[in-house]
Amino acid sequence: TIIKTIIEHIKSLGGKVYVDKEEFHKLSNIEKAKKISAVLTDRVRPAMMTAREIVSTGRYPYTNFLGKLEDKDYEIIEKSIEVVGGQALADKEFNSLSDGEKQRIMIARAICQESDVMILDEPTSFLDVRYKIELLSILKKFAKQYEKIIIISLHEVDLIPKLADRVLLITRDKAYKYG
């Protein structure tokens, strides 16, 4: 609920979200996409698109009104696929990928968006333990290397020490601990 409120998928019951000292709700959709990228738990089922084409949609906030990608965009797309180790998946049809592979491609799309903040809702859902740890390692390395803020919701408390610099524990109706 908090994640969906931050990215305006649901209406806020109170409070405000600021990004770079600006109220998020006052920004244009393109400005919002440049500030925050998100990977939600919702299933994406695009027809006949390759994994690379899915990743390329992260570049749309930077294209002209025709949505044309330039050489720089293609370089960013390939680098984003590489960050998540998705090179072998890039030309496969997205719908043919396993849940874990789809998750990696969706994270590559969020990376490709080059936003200031990346928000991931349960990114380890549908992954076995090995891939959970691998994915969290990728995210931690990415955040440090590119000085990005990554907000992740996790119910698997045992994974948090492997990833987080700061943690907010939330109970049913309030913040419980932060540190």
C-alpha positions in Angstrom: 0.0 0.0 0.0 2.8 2.4 0.8 4.6 1.7 -2.4 1.5 2.1 -4.5 0.7 5.4 -2.7 4.2 6.7 -3.4 3.9 6.1 -7.1 0.3 7.2 -7.2 -1.3 3.9 -8.1 -3.7 4.5 -5.2 -4.8 7.8 -3.7 -3.0 9.0 -0.6 -5.0 9.1 2.6 -2.7 11.8 3.9 0.7 13.3 3.8 2.9 14.2 0.8 5.6 12.6 -1.2 8.6 14.8 -2.2 11.4 14.0 -4.6 14.2 16.5 -4.9 12.2 18.9 -2.7 9.3 18.9 -5.2 5.8 17.5 -4.5 5.6 14.4 -6.6 1.9 14.8 -7.5 2.6 18.2 -9.1 5.1 16.8 -11.6 4.2 15.9 -15.2 4.1 12.2 -16.0 7.4 12.4 -17.9 9.1 14.2 -14.9 7.7 11.5 -12.6 9.1 8.8 -14.8 12.5 10.4 -14.7 12.4 10.7 -10.9 10.9 7.3 -9.9 10.9 3.9 -11.6 8.9 1.0 -10.2 8.7 -2.7 -10.4 5.4 -3.9 -9.0 4.1 -7.4 -8.3 1.5 -7.0 -11.0 2.0 -9.5 -13.9 2.9 -7.9 -17.2 1.8 -9.9 -20.2 2.8 -8.1 -23.4 2.0 -9.8 -26.7 4.9 -10.8 -28.9 7.6 -8.5 -27.3 11.1 -9.6 -26.6 12.8 -9.0 -23.3 15.0 -6.3 -24.9 11.8 -4.6 -26.2 10.4 -4.6 -22.6 13.6 -3.1 -21.3 13.5 -0.4 -24.0 10.2 0.9 -22.7 12.2 2.3 -19.8 13.6 4.8 -22.3 10.3 6.3 -23.3 10.5 9.3 -21.0 13.6 10.4 -22.9 12.3 10.0 -26.4 10.7 12.6 -28.7 7.0 12.8 -29.3 7.3 9.9 -31.8 9.0 7.7 -29.2 12.1 7.2 -31.3 15.1 5.7 -29.6 18.6 7.0 -30.4 22.0 5.4 -30.3 22.5 6.5 -26.7 19.2 4.9 -25.7 20.3 1.5 -27.2 23.6 1.7 -25.3 21.7 2.2 -22.0 19.3 -0.6 -22.9 22.2 -3.0 -23.4 24.0 -1.9 -20.3 20.8 -2.3 -18.2 20.3 -5.9 -19.5 24.0 -6.6 -18.7 23.6 -5.2 -15.1 21.0 -7.9 -14.3 22.8 -10.7 -16.3 20.1 -10.9 -18.8 22.1 -11.0 -22.1 21.0 -14.6 -22.8 17.3 -13.6 -22.3 17.3 -10.4 -24.4 16.0 -11.8 -27.7 13.6 -14.3 -26.2 9.9 -13.6 -26.1 9.1 -12.1 -22.7 6.1 -14.3 -22.1 8.2 -17.4 -22.6 10.5 -16.5 -19.7 10.3 -18.0 -16.2 9.0 -15.8 -13.4 12.6 -15.1 -12.1 13.8 -14.2 -15.6 10.8 -11.9 -16.1 11.6 -10.2 -12.8 15.2 -9.6 -13.9 14.0 -8.1 -17.1 11.6 -5.8 -15.3 14.4 -4.6 -13.0 16.5 -4.0 -16.1 13.7 -1.9 -17.5 13.6 0.1 -14.2 17.4 0.6 -14.4 17.1 1.6 -18.0 14.8 4.4 -17.0 17.7 6.1 -15.2 15.4 7.5 -12.5 16.7 9.0 -9.2 14.7 6.5 -7.1 13.9 2.9 -7.9 11.0 1.3 -6.1 10.6 -2.5 -6.0 7.6 -4.2 -4.5 8.4 -7.7 -3.4 11.2 -8.2 -6.1 12.1 -11.7 -4.7 8.6 -13.1 -5.1 8.5 -16.2 -7.3 12.2 -16.7 -7.0 14.0 -19.6 -5.4 16.6 -18.9 -2.6 19.6 -18.8 -5.0 18.0 -16.3 -7.3 16.7 -14.2 -4.4 20.3 -13.7 -3.1 21.7 -13.2 -6.6 19.1 -10.5 -7.4 19.6 -8.7 -4.1 23.4 -8.7 -4.7 22.8 -7.2 -8.1 20.6 -4.5 -6.6 23.0 -3.7 -3.8 26.0 -3.4 -6.2 23.9 -1.3 -8.6 22.8 1.1 -5.8 26.4 1.6 -4.6 28.0 1.9 -8.0 25.5 4.4 -9.4 24.6 6.0 -6.1 20.9 5.2 -6.5 18.2 5.1 -3.9 16.3 1.8 -4.0 13.2 1.4 -1.9 12.2 -2.3 -1.6 9.3 -3.8 0.2 10.1 -7.3 1.5 8.2 -9.6 3.8 11.3 -11.9 4.1 13.0 -10.2 7.0 15.9 -12.6 6.9 17.0 -11.2 3.5 17.1 -7.6 4.7 20.6 -7.6 6.3 22.1 -8.8 3.0 20.7 -5.7 1.2 19.6 -2.7 3.2 21.5 0.3 4.5 18.4 1.5 6.3 15.3 -0.4 7.3 11.7 0.7 8.1 9.7 -2.0 9.8 6.0 -1.4 9.5 3.3 -3.0 11.5 -0.3 -3.2 10.4 -1.0 0.5 10.8 2.2 2.4 11.7 6.0 2.6 11.4 7.4 0.3 14.1 11.2 0.8 13.9 13.6 2.7 11.7 17.3 2.5 11.6 
